[in-house]
Amino acid sequence: MGRFLALLMGATFGGGLWLSGMLNPAKIMNFLDLAGTFDPSLIFVMGGGIPVAAAGYWYMQRRTVPVIFRDIQVPLRAAIDRNLVLGALIFGVGWGIGGLCPGPALASILIAPTTIGLFIVAMAAGSLAYSRWHG
């Protein structure tokens, strides 16, 4: 049952990404282009997502066990350190260059397999390099 619920939640997330336009790299690039063809519509995606995530996080903190799955991974450190800032910068630059972040990239692999596939390969290589460097 847990796997079915995970599939259902993932499909709902992917559908939301598609519906909001987050699977279109051009829309992302226009959102990030403040001095050119700025498209502020993705602010509404964040404006809708942040309260939902905050409510879920608030609810999760008050429980002793997860509602559906056996365990859940919650970051224990809240400090903003050099590694966090550096990782955020790398993520932001990659997002700006590629127009996609990991979730939308995986959700849109069937739309443009060659382009998105290259992005996913590069993302996986970066993840593997990190795990070997810090593993």
N, CA, C and O of each residue as an XYZ file, in Angstrom:
540
protein
N       0.811     -1.193      0.000
C       0.000      0.000      0.000
C       0.858      1.261      0.000
O       0.512      2.259     -0.633
N       1.984      1.205      0.720
C       2.875      2.362      0.789
C       3.438      2.747     -0.570
O       3.558      3.930     -0.886
N       3.784      1.745     -1.372
C       4.326      2.037     -2.704
C       3.268      2.661     -3.606
O       3.569      3.563     -4.389
N       2.045      2.190     -3.500
C       0.968      2.778     -4.290
C       0.748      4.235     -3.893
O       0.586      5.096     -4.757
N       0.743      4.513     -2.596
C       0.575      5.894     -2.141
C       1.732      6.771     -2.594
O       1.523      7.925     -2.971
N       2.962      6.234     -2.561
C       4.114      6.987     -3.043
C       3.967      7.294     -4.532
O       4.259      8.406     -4.972
N       3.516      6.314     -5.302
C       3.279      6.523     -6.731
C       2.198      7.575     -6.952
O       2.350      8.452     -7.803
N       1.125      7.495     -6.203
C       0.034      8.455     -6.320
C       0.505      9.874     -5.968
O       0.178     10.833     -6.667
N       1.267      9.996     -4.890
C       1.783     11.313     -4.503
C       2.768     11.853     -5.534
O       2.747     13.044     -5.846
N       3.627     10.989     -6.061
C       4.566     11.410     -7.100
C       3.851     11.845     -8.364
O       4.236     12.834     -8.987
N       2.807     11.113     -8.749
C       2.027     11.489     -9.933
C       1.293     12.810     -9.711
O       1.189     13.627    -10.625
N       0.792     13.013     -8.514
C       0.133     14.281     -8.191
C       1.130     15.431     -8.259
O       0.823     16.495     -8.796
N       2.318     15.215     -7.716
C       3.370     16.234     -7.770
C       3.751     16.535     -9.219
O       3.844     17.699     -9.609
N       3.971     15.485    -10.018
C       4.315     15.671    -11.430
C       3.216     16.381    -12.194
O       3.499     17.237    -13.032
N       1.963     16.039    -11.917
C       0.837     16.727    -12.552
C       0.787     18.192    -12.174
O       0.495     19.048    -13.010
N       1.073     18.481    -10.916
C       1.120     19.885    -10.481
C       2.237     20.659    -11.160
O       2.063     21.823    -11.519
N       3.398     20.005    -11.339
C       4.503     20.649    -12.056
C       4.107     20.947    -13.496
O       4.397     22.024    -14.017
N       3.440     19.984    -14.139
C       2.997     20.184    -15.521
C       1.964     21.302    -15.608
O       2.062     22.181    -16.463
N       0.978     21.264    -14.722
C      -0.099     22.244    -14.734
C       0.430     23.660    -14.502
O      -0.080     24.614    -15.089
N       1.431     23.801    -13.664
C       1.961     25.124    -13.329
C       2.953     25.652    -14.359
O       3.337     26.821    -14.304
N       3.373     24.805    -15.300
C       4.346     25.247    -16.299
C       5.785     25.013    -15.900
O       6.698     25.438    -16.607
N       6.008     24.340    -14.773
C       7.371     24.122    -14.286
C       8.137     23.095    -15.109
O       9.340     22.932    -14.908
N       7.479     22.400    -16.027
C       8.179     21.457    -16.896
C       8.701     22.129    -18.158
O       9.355     21.486    -18.978
N       8.420     23.404    -18.319
C       8.849     24.153    -19.493
C      10.075     24.997    -19.139
O       9.942     26.020    -18.466
N      11.271     24.584    -19.582
C      12.477     25.345    -19.234
C      12.407     26.809    -19.665
O      12.974     27.671    -18.993
N      11.722     27.110    -20.773
C      11.614     28.501    -21.222
C      10.843     29.340    -20.200
O      11.171     30.506    -19.979
N       9.831     28.755    -19.583
C       9.059     29.475    -18.564
C       9.931     29.751    -17.335
O       9.855     30.827    -16.742
N      10.744     28.789    -16.966
C      11.661     28.966    -15.839
C      12.678     30.064    -16.156
O      12.942     30.940    -15.332
N      13.240     30.003    -17.358
C      14.239     31.000    -17.755
C      13.627     32.404    -17.754
O      14.278     33.367    -17.348
N      12.368     32.519    -18.212
C      11.708     33.826    -18.199
C      11.434     34.294    -16.781
O      11.461     35.495    -16.511
N      11.172     33.369    -15.878
C      10.980     33.734    -14.475
C      12.275     34.263    -13.870
O      12.255     35.188    -13.058
N      13.393     33.678    -14.265
C      14.690     34.093    -13.715
C      15.280     35.321    -14.411
O      16.232     35.914    -13.903
N      14.741     35.702    -15.540
C      15.264     36.833    -16.325
C      14.610     38.136    -15.875
O      13.685     38.629    -16.521
N      15.090     38.684    -14.776
C      14.488     39.895    -14.205
C      14.644     41.118    -15.096
O      13.804     42.017    -15.062
N      15.699     41.164    -15.885
C      15.965     42.350    -16.701
C      15.423     42.227    -18.120
O      15.506     43.186    -18.888
N      14.875     41.083    -18.484
C      14.417     40.874    -19.863
C      12.961     40.489    -19.931
O      12.081     41.320    -19.709
N      12.705     39.244    -20.234
C      11.343     38.751    -20.451
C      10.761     38.143    -19.181
O      10.228     37.033    -19.212
N      10.858     38.852    -18.075
C      10.420     38.357    -16.771
C       8.954     37.920    -16.806
O       8.076     38.662    -17.245
N       8.714     36.683    -16.327
C       7.364     36.120    -16.236
C       7.107     35.789    -14.769
O       7.614     34.781    -14.276
N       6.332     36.612    -14.056
C       6.155     36.417    -12.611
C       5.164     35.325    -12.232
O       4.899     35.145    -11.044
N       4.606     34.592    -13.186
C       3.536     33.639    -12.876
C       3.982     32.518    -11.936
O       3.156     31.964    -11.212
N       5.269     32.176    -11.935
C       5.710     31.091    -11.051
C       5.743     31.514     -9.578
O       5.877     30.670     -8.692
N       5.623     32.799     -9.324
C       5.516     33.257     -7.931
C       4.260     32.646     -7.301
O       4.248     32.324     -6.113
N       3.208     32.491     -8.105
C       1.970     31.897     -7.591
C       2.156     30.411     -7.272
O       1.510     29.884     -6.365
N       3.034     29.739     -8.012
C       3.344     28.338     -7.708
C       4.014     28.269     -6.333
O       3.644     27.450     -5.491
N       4.998     29.135     -6.122
C       5.666     29.163     -4.813
C       4.699     29.611     -3.721
O       4.701     29.068     -2.617
N       3.876     30.603     -4.041
C       2.907     31.104     -3.066
C       1.899     30.042     -2.645
O       1.399     30.073     -1.521
N       1.600     29.112     -3.530
C       0.709     28.015     -3.174
C       1.436     26.864     -2.510
O       0.875     26.190     -1.647
N       2.685     26.630     -2.904
C       3.440     25.498     -2.380
C       3.998     25.713     -0.990
O       4.019     24.785     -0.181
N       4.445     26.912     -0.702
C       5.078     27.177      0.601
C       4.106     26.962      1.759
O       4.479     26.293      2.723
N       2.872     27.495      1.722
C       1.958     27.232      2.851
C       1.596     25.753      3.006
O       1.457     25.268      4.129
N       1.445     25.041      1.903
C       1.123     23.605      1.980
C       2.282     22.851      2.623
O       2.073     22.018      3.505
N       3.519     23.147      2.177
C       4.695     22.487      2.755
C       4.859     22.860      4.228
O       5.194     22.005      5.047
N       4.626     24.120      4.567
C       4.756     24.564      5.961
C       3.735     23.849      6.849
O       4.064     23.430      7.959
N       2.508     23.711      6.367
C       1.478     23.015      7.151
C       1.848     21.545      7.337
O       1.684     20.996      8.427
N       2.343     20.912      6.283
C       2.769     19.516      6.393
C       3.933     19.344      7.351
O       3.964     18.393      8.132
N       4.890     20.260      7.293
C       6.051     20.201      8.191
C       5.603     20.413      9.639
O       6.062     19.714     10.542
N       4.716     21.369      9.855
C       4.199     21.644     11.200
C       3.507     20.397     11.760
O       3.723     20.019     12.912
N       2.672     19.765     10.929
C       1.954     18.566     11.355
C       2.926     17.419     11.642
O       2.772     16.692     12.623
N       3.922     17.269     10.777
C       4.895     16.189     10.923
C       5.683     16.330     12.231
O       5.974     15.328     12.885
N       6.024     17.542     12.609
C       6.807     17.755     13.832
C       6.035     17.364     15.092
O       6.655     17.062     16.112
N       4.746     17.360     15.053
C       3.930     17.054     16.220
C       3.607     15.569     16.365
O       2.974     15.162     17.339
N       4.035     14.768     15.412
C       3.767     13.330     15.455
C       5.011     12.578     15.923
O       6.139     13.022     15.708
N       4.788     11.449     16.556
C       5.925     10.624     16.972
C       6.315      9.627     15.894
O       7.470      9.207     15.824
N       5.348      9.240     15.041
C       5.619      8.339     13.916
C       4.959      8.919     12.670
O       3.950      9.617     12.774
N       5.517      8.636     11.489
C       4.900      9.123     10.254
C       3.505      8.542     10.040
O       3.177      7.483     10.576
N       2.696      9.236      9.261
C       1.319      8.818      9.001
C       1.278      7.609      8.075
O       0.522      6.668      8.319
N       2.090      7.623      7.004
C       1.986      6.578      5.985
C       3.196      5.652      5.982
O       3.038      4.432      6.016
N       4.390      6.209      5.943
C       5.599      5.417      5.757
C       6.252      5.084      7.092
O       5.907      5.664      8.121
N       7.193      4.148      7.071
C       7.843      3.698      8.309
C       8.750      4.750      8.919
O       8.797      4.915     10.138
N       9.467      5.459      8.065
C      10.387      6.480      8.574
C      10.397      7.667      7.612
O       9.936      7.585      6.473
N      10.928      8.743      8.104
C      11.055      9.949      7.297
C      12.355     10.627      7.697
O      12.731     10.625      8.870
N      13.033     11.200      6.730
C      14.306     11.856      7.002
C      14.074     13.358      7.117
O      13.617     14.005      6.175
N      14.391     13.887      8.261
C      14.249     15.319      8.521
C      15.631     15.861      8.850
O      16.324     15.297      9.697
N      16.047     16.941      8.202
C      17.356     17.514      8.530
C      17.418     17.909     10.006
O      16.492     18.520     10.540
N      18.505     17.555     10.640
C      18.662     17.868     12.058
C      19.420     19.165     12.285
O      19.284     19.794     13.334
N      20.219     19.565     11.303
C      20.997     20.798     11.437
C      20.232     21.962     10.834
O      19.646     21.845      9.758
N      20.242     23.080     11.533
C      19.562     24.269     11.030
C      20.558     25.381     10.712
O      20.168     26.460     10.266
N      21.843     25.116     10.942
C      22.855     26.146     10.739
C      23.080     26.414      9.250
O      23.087     25.493      8.434
N      23.259     27.665      8.921
C      23.623     28.054      7.561
C      25.145     28.128      7.534
O      25.745     29.055      8.078
N      25.757     27.139      6.893
C      27.212     27.091      6.858
C      27.715     27.217      5.418
O      26.928     27.381      4.485
N      29.015     27.137      5.257
C      29.663     27.306      3.950
C      29.169     26.272      2.945
O      28.892     26.615      1.796
N      29.055     25.014      3.359
C      28.609     23.958      2.449
C      27.176     24.177      1.967
O      26.869     23.927      0.802
N      26.301     24.643      2.857
C      24.924     24.908      2.466
C      24.865     26.037      1.443
O      24.172     25.924      0.432
N      25.583     27.114      1.698
C      25.591     28.250      0.782
C      26.200     27.851     -0.559
O      25.670     28.208     -1.611
N      27.302     27.119     -0.527
C      27.942     26.678     -1.768
C      27.020     25.742     -2.563
O      26.910     25.872     -3.782
N      26.371     24.818     -1.888
C      25.430     23.922     -2.548
C      24.250     24.676     -3.151
O      23.811     24.364     -4.259
N      23.739     25.660     -2.428
C      22.632     26.463     -2.943
C      23.056     27.255     -4.173
O      22.287     27.391     -5.124
N      24.276     27.777     -4.154
C      24.779     28.511     -5.322
C      24.922     27.601     -6.538
O      24.531     27.969     -7.646
N      25.480     26.422     -6.328
C      25.634     25.468     -7.438
C      24.267     25.068     -7.981
O      24.068     25.010     -9.194
N      23.327     24.793     -7.080
C      21.971     24.437     -7.500
C      21.347     25.578     -8.306
O      20.765     25.346     -9.366
N      21.469     26.803     -7.806
C      20.883     27.959     -8.482
C      21.481     28.210     -9.850
O      20.764     28.527    -10.799
N      22.796     28.069     -9.955
C      23.451     28.252    -11.257
C      22.993     27.164    -12.228
O      22.700     27.450    -13.389
N      22.931     25.927    -11.759
C      22.448     24.838    -12.612
C      21.008     25.045    -13.037
O      20.650     24.763    -14.181
N      20.183     25.534    -12.129
C      18.783     25.820    -12.438
C      18.694     26.921    -13.484
O      17.905     26.835    -14.426
N      19.508     27.952    -13.311
C      19.509     29.062    -14.269
C      20.016     28.664    -15.641
O      19.493     29.133    -16.652
N      21.016     27.815    -15.694
C      21.577     27.381    -16.981
C      20.640     26.394    -17.673
O      20.369     26.519    -18.867
N      20.148     25.414    -16.918
C      19.334     24.359    -17.517
C      17.853     24.666    -17.587
O      17.140     24.092    -18.410
N      17.377     25.566    -16.733
C      15.959     25.879    -16.701
C      15.118     24.831    -15.995
O      13.890     24.907    -16.007
N      15.768     23.857    -15.382
C      15.049     22.811    -14.657
C      15.789     22.476    -13.372
O      17.010     22.608    -13.293
N      15.044     22.046    -12.378
C      15.654     21.465    -11.192
C      15.282     19.979    -11.190
O      14.516     19.553    -12.054
N      15.788     19.184    -10.264
C      15.626     17.730    -10.351
C      14.189     17.221    -10.490
O      13.933     16.354    -11.326
N      13.255     17.729     -9.704
C      11.875     17.242     -9.787
C      11.257     17.431    -11.159
O      10.797     16.461    -11.761
N      11.232     18.659    -11.669
C      10.683     18.867    -13.014
C      11.459     18.126    -14.098
O      10.866     17.687    -15.083
N      12.766     17.979    -13.937
C      13.543     17.252    -14.949
C      13.081     15.802    -15.033
O      12.865     15.284    -16.128
N      12.929     15.149    -13.896
C      12.475     13.757    -13.906
C      11.038     13.639    -14.408
O      10.684     12.671    -15.080
N      10.215     14.634    -14.076
C       8.818     14.592    -14.511
C       8.667     14.857    -16.000
O       7.658     14.472    -16.590
N       9.648     15.507    -16.622
C       9.514     15.876    -18.035
C      10.401     15.058    -18.971
O      10.588     15.450    -20.123
N      10.945     13.951    -18.518
C      11.854     13.148    -19.344
C      11.189     12.679    -20.643
O      11.873     12.546    -21.657
N       9.898     12.430    -20.639
C       9.226     11.965    -21.853
C       8.919     13.094    -22.833
O       8.631     12.833    -24.001
N       8.976     14.339    -22.378
C       8.692     15.477    -23.249
C       9.835     15.729    -24.224
O       9.610     15.921    -25.419
N      11.056     15.728    -23.712
C      12.245     15.963    -24.555
C      13.353     15.039    -24.068
O      14.266     15.489    -23.375
N      13.292     13.745    -24.418
C      14.212     12.756    -23.847
C      15.688     13.071    -24.059
O      16.495     12.834    -23.161
N      16.059     13.596    -25.215
C      17.477     13.854    -25.474
C      18.002     14.973    -24.584
O      19.005     14.801    -23.891
N      17.334     16.101    -24.601
C      17.778     17.256    -23.819
C      17.676     16.987    -22.324
O      18.638     17.187    -21.582
N      16.509     16.534    -21.890
C      16.293     16.287    -20.466
C      17.161     15.124    -19.999
O      17.667     15.135    -18.877
N      17.335     14.122    -20.856
C      18.199     12.991    -20.508
C      19.622     13.432    -20.230
O      20.251     12.942    -19.293
N      20.135     14.349    -21.033
C      21.479     14.891    -20.812
C      21.545     15.614    -19.470
O      22.518     15.473    -18.729
N      20.515     16.382    -19.164
C      20.446     17.084    -17.879
C      20.464     16.081    -16.721
O      21.179     16.277    -15.738
N      19.678     15.009    -16.842
C      19.596     14.007    -15.765
C      20.922     13.273    -15.607
O      21.336     12.977    -14.486
N      21.596     12.976    -16.724
C      22.921     12.338    -16.647
C      23.899     13.264    -15.920
O      24.651     12.815    -15.055
N      23.891     14.548    -16.266
C      24.781     15.511    -15.599
C      24.433     15.634    -14.116
O      25.324     15.728    -13.272
N      23.152     15.633    -13.805
C      22.711     15.715    -12.409
C      23.183     14.483    -11.632
O      23.674     14.602    -10.509
N      23.033     13.308    -12.233
C      23.473     12.069    -11.576
C      24.985     12.054    -11.395
O      25.482     11.615    -10.358
N      25.725     12.534    -12.404
C      27.193     12.594    -12.296
C      27.603     13.520    -11.162
O      28.524     13.211    -10.407
N      26.929     14.645    -11.042
C      27.228     15.564     -9.940
C      26.932     14.945     -8.591
O      27.695     15.122     -7.641
N      25.823     14.217     -8.498
C      25.480     13.548     -7.237
C      26.493     12.469     -6.880
O      26.897     12.344     -5.724
N      26.904     11.687     -7.885
C      27.906     10.642     -7.640
C      29.247     11.267     -7.244
O      29.922     10.774     -6.340
N      29.626     12.347     -7.919
C      30.896     13.013     -7.576
C      30.844     13.516     -6.130
O      31.818     13.387     -5.388
N      29.724     14.079     -5.743
C      29.595     14.558     -4.370
C      29.721     13.402     -3.360
O      30.435     13.507     -2.363
N      29.009     12.299     -3.644
C      29.034     11.189     -2.694
C      30.428     10.562     -2.607
O      30.825     10.090     -1.541
N      31.167     10.552     -3.704
C      32.545     10.021     -3.657
C      33.480     10.981     -2.920
O      34.384     10.552     -2.204
N      33.253     12.276     -3.103
C      34.103     13.286     -2.483
C      33.844     13.371     -0.984
O      34.778     13.511     -0.196
N      32.573     13.286     -0.592
C      32.210     13.424      0.816
C      31.830     12.108      1.476
O      31.569     12.065      2.678
N      31.799     11.015      0.680
C      31.312      9.736      1.177
C      32.230      9.063      2.096
O      31.928      7.973      2.582
